[in-house]
Amino acid sequence: MSTNSFVFDTLVEGCYQTQWEAPSNIALVKYWGKYGQQLPQNPSISFTLSRCVTTTEVSFSPREDDAEAFDFLFDQKKQPEFHPKIQQFLDRITPYFPALERHHLSISSHNSFPHSSGIASSASAMAALALCIVDFEKQFHSDWTEEVFLQKASFLARLGSGSAARSIEGPLMVWGQSEAFSQSNDHYAIAPSVDWHPVFHDYQDTVLIVDKGQKKVSSTMGHGLMKGHPFATQRFEQAHTHLEQLKTALITGDLERFIDLTEAEALCLHAMMMTSNPRFVLMQPNTMAILQKVGDFRNQTQLPLCFTLDAGANVHLLYPLQYRIPIMDFLQKELINHCQQGQYIEDQVGNGAKKI
Ligand code: PMV
């Protein structure tokens, strides 16, 4: 589908109120490096989460030319520090929904997970806002199918934050053109119609909070580090290969292969940051201690526990639901001391965003 098919001549005006809940997601094959307007240099695949969500309500009303484009409440409070990001998002998406220029948006948002827990909320936040906006637009397009609606929501969410494109459906989302998935493309994410092995339908993601602080490298800067990176070409090729291999493991339920590829991806993301110019080490001593203990635990118990990482120090523990008890026991005995204030968040794979 060409991006032009996302521009509709919507000479529309009206009042509308809607509320959406969108989940966070955790990438297994990582997106790191972009081109053009928020397009990925390589394809990625993620688990959609179910408990870490953003709920956003938007009231649309016609506005005068010189009136503010939006007002914004986070947890019922004014939070002006979020305004530049929202304004940038609205500026980017207005060409794809011109009627936005003639409306005021009253936005109110809430996260289910603690603010400044070190969990990036931009994916769920941008997805929830995009869904509210597309829901408004849909009122003027009775011909839209569910598929068009979801594609456009992902397309707009991507313009807010790349990984937000994957926070629309579930349980697994692919974003970026890949030989392995026929409908995949760089403009929006898809939930492939593939029979994933049942073990992955309720896979656990327990996020160990090693550092609750702000991200040390912003996403924009981080992706920028891949421009002219000495290993960029190899990394982008590797992501394609990993995605193909991971697809097979996700269908067959080959946990050994799943673990091998998932951990390789996490470490490669950090290897890219450690070898860029400027370079960044985002793992902390507690991160390393956890990774070491996870490997030792797996060797000793033969239980399929593995880790993945985002662009930060926190560790996501991934494992099948059936091993929750021994793994939580291990977490309490061995890992919790490495978490800031003993904090961790329990989540699991979910099925995507919901209208409230
Ligand atoms: O969506 P962004 O621009 O914040 O980038 C996210 C990048 C990673 O979280 C590190 C990887 C990914 O694919 O989600």
Residues whose N, C-alpha, C, O or C-beta is under 5 A from the ligand:
A	BS01	PMV	A27 V29 K30 Y31 S44 S161 G162 S163 A164 S219 D310 A311
